[in-house]
């Protein structure tokens, strides 16, 4: 394919963040859209067997885009042409912020992984809400979620009001919300995963949307121990969450093929991609054993093939999200995953996603 033989080698010679910005400018440009439609027409296919629901939202298939790729909602229509069934924008914070000093994004090609310490760089909830309002003037081809986090300058004691600010701004323009308390790149943010602060935050957010409820998911870290995961389950039940996204990036560095001296030179940050695959699947399996079937688990971490998607769904996920695999796989990544997932279903004697388990609700879209 053109991406693997030409574009990827070119992009991977660039600084990772510069390459991302270049790709973002293409995906944001309406001039590229006709070419994308032609490309999609050649390579993409619809598979009714893969249609399902998450949080009551019907989607064409269970593969979405994780937060972090489109922080400011500038690429939504371009990313939709890449075949995603749903996506998140953000992470969005109450205040605009530049994020951490550069360099802050690193590739580990031998591990099919990334390390990032971006630090929630975004234009702030008001600017993102304004952009989403403009996008909503025409129908959007996929559900959009707002991933919200805490502004770096806001102390944890004032975190609830900071989250509420983003929540209120984005509410009219998103189809679901994701609460991010699990990034390792904002100081003390992960302390909000503790049961007490988390209950307070999610209770306030649920109360805010009493008259116009939308699916509310919690994104958790892969580094939680069993006791902490049990607390997450208790909170999910107490706050009647629509589900959990498992998982964010990890601070673990064990088992990498990349020389440790090279990894250490990259510094702190969250590791994503193939090394996270098994841990994310284990967390999904634990959560599925304890959550209700109507509480969706969105599986994230190390997805490179349709078999990886199948394994996450089989472990208990209702859908999955990708990020690092998309960067390594290119613009036809989702098209390939869909076909490979369908092949996996048929190889296991299944007719549609609902045959995997009662936690997956099929749909007609």
TALIN-V666477 format. One record per helix or strand of 3 or more residues. SS is the DSSP state (H for helix, E for strand). FROM is the first residue (numbers start at 1). LEN is the number of residues. If there is no record, write none. Layout:
ss: <SS,SS>
from: <FROM,FROM>
len: <LEN,LEN>
//
This chain:
ss: <H,H,H,H,E,E,E,H,E,E,H,E,H,E,H,E,H,H,E,H,E,H,E,H,E,H,E,H,H,H>
from: <2,16,30,48,52,57,63,76,86,105,109,113,125,143,156,176,189,195,215,226,243,260,270,274,296,306,319,324,333,353>
len: <10,13,14,3,3,3,3,5,7,4,3,4,11,6,18,5,5,14,6,13,4,7,4,17,5,10,4,6,15,4>
//
